[in-house]
Amino acid sequence: MLFKKKQEIRTYDKENQRPVIRSSICTGERVAGFQDIHSGKFTDIMLIRTSADLEEFCRLYGIGADELSVQY
């Protein structure tokens, strides 16, 4: 291919936010986002349906799998 789509890397406030996956106990729905360390406010970014979605979230924000925490 002659023209490749540029890979986008987004940023977040690493000092005040941490990456979190919120998972529902009842439905199993998972949402990836960031939680404010001080206030606990959660900002959702994307719905996680498959492992590919999770990999895409990690790639977009440059997050390692060991940095993610899961909240129920």
NORRA-V14416 format. One record per residue. N is the residue number from 1. SS is DSSP state (H for helix, E for strand, - for the rest). PHI is phi in radians with two decimals (none if undefined). BURIAL is I if it has 24 or more other ideal C-beta (glycine too) atoms within 12 Angstrom, else O. Layout:
n=N ss=SS phi=PHI burial=BURIAL
n=N ss=SS phi=PHI burial=BURIAL
This chain:
n=1 ss=- phi=none burial=O
n=2 ss=- phi=-1.40 burial=O
n=3 ss=- phi=-2.01 burial=O
n=4 ss=- phi=-1.83 burial=O
n=5 ss=- phi=-1.23 burial=O
n=6 ss=- phi=-1.20 burial=O
n=7 ss=- phi=-1.43 burial=O
n=8 ss=- phi=-1.61 burial=O
n=9 ss=- phi=-2.11 burial=O
n=10 ss=- phi=-1.68 burial=O
n=11 ss=- phi=-2.12 burial=O
n=12 ss=- phi=-2.50 burial=I
n=13 ss=- phi=-1.35 burial=O
n=14 ss=- phi=-1.24 burial=O
n=15 ss=- phi=-1.39 burial=O
n=16 ss=- phi=-2.00 burial=O
n=17 ss=E phi=-2.29 burial=I
n=18 ss=E phi=-2.32 burial=I
n=19 ss=E phi=-1.29 burial=I
n=20 ss=E phi=-2.46 burial=I
n=21 ss=E phi=-1.96 burial=I
n=22 ss=E phi=-1.67 burial=I
n=23 ss=E phi=-2.15 burial=O
n=24 ss=- phi=-1.45 burial=O
n=25 ss=- phi=-1.21 burial=O
n=26 ss=- phi=-1.28 burial=O
n=27 ss=- phi=-1.72 burial=O
n=28 ss=- phi=1.43 burial=O
n=29 ss=- phi=-1.16 burial=O
n=30 ss=E phi=-2.11 burial=I
n=31 ss=E phi=-2.26 burial=I
n=32 ss=E phi=-1.71 burial=I
n=33 ss=E phi=-3.02 burial=I
n=34 ss=E phi=-2.24 burial=I
n=35 ss=E phi=-1.98 burial=I
n=36 ss=E phi=-1.20 burial=O
n=37 ss=- phi=-1.18 burial=O
n=38 ss=- phi=-1.45 burial=O
n=39 ss=- phi=-1.68 burial=O
n=40 ss=- phi=1.45 burial=O
n=41 ss=- phi=-1.19 burial=O
n=42 ss=E phi=-1.79 burial=O
n=43 ss=E phi=-1.98 burial=O
n=44 ss=E phi=-1.44 burial=O
n=45 ss=E phi=-1.96 burial=I
n=46 ss=E phi=-2.68 burial=I
n=47 ss=E phi=-1.41 burial=O
n=48 ss=E phi=-1.83 burial=I
n=49 ss=- phi=-1.81 burial=O
n=50 ss=- phi=-2.28 burial=O
n=51 ss=H phi=-1.17 burial=O
n=52 ss=H phi=-1.15 burial=O
n=53 ss=H phi=-1.12 burial=O
n=54 ss=H phi=-1.13 burial=I
n=55 ss=H phi=-1.11 burial=O
n=56 ss=H phi=-1.13 burial=O
n=57 ss=H phi=-1.05 burial=I
n=58 ss=H phi=-1.11 burial=I
n=59 ss=H phi=-1.20 burial=O
n=60 ss=H phi=-1.07 burial=O
n=61 ss=H phi=-1.85 burial=I
n=62 ss=- phi=1.14 burial=O
n=63 ss=- phi=-1.83 burial=I
n=64 ss=- phi=-1.50 burial=O
n=65 ss=H phi=-1.10 burial=O
n=66 ss=H phi=-1.34 burial=O
n=67 ss=H phi=-1.46 burial=O
n=68 ss=- phi=-1.38 burial=I
n=69 ss=E phi=-2.05 burial=O
n=70 ss=E phi=-1.96 burial=O
n=71 ss=E phi=-2.00 burial=O
n=72 ss=- phi=-1.92 burial=O
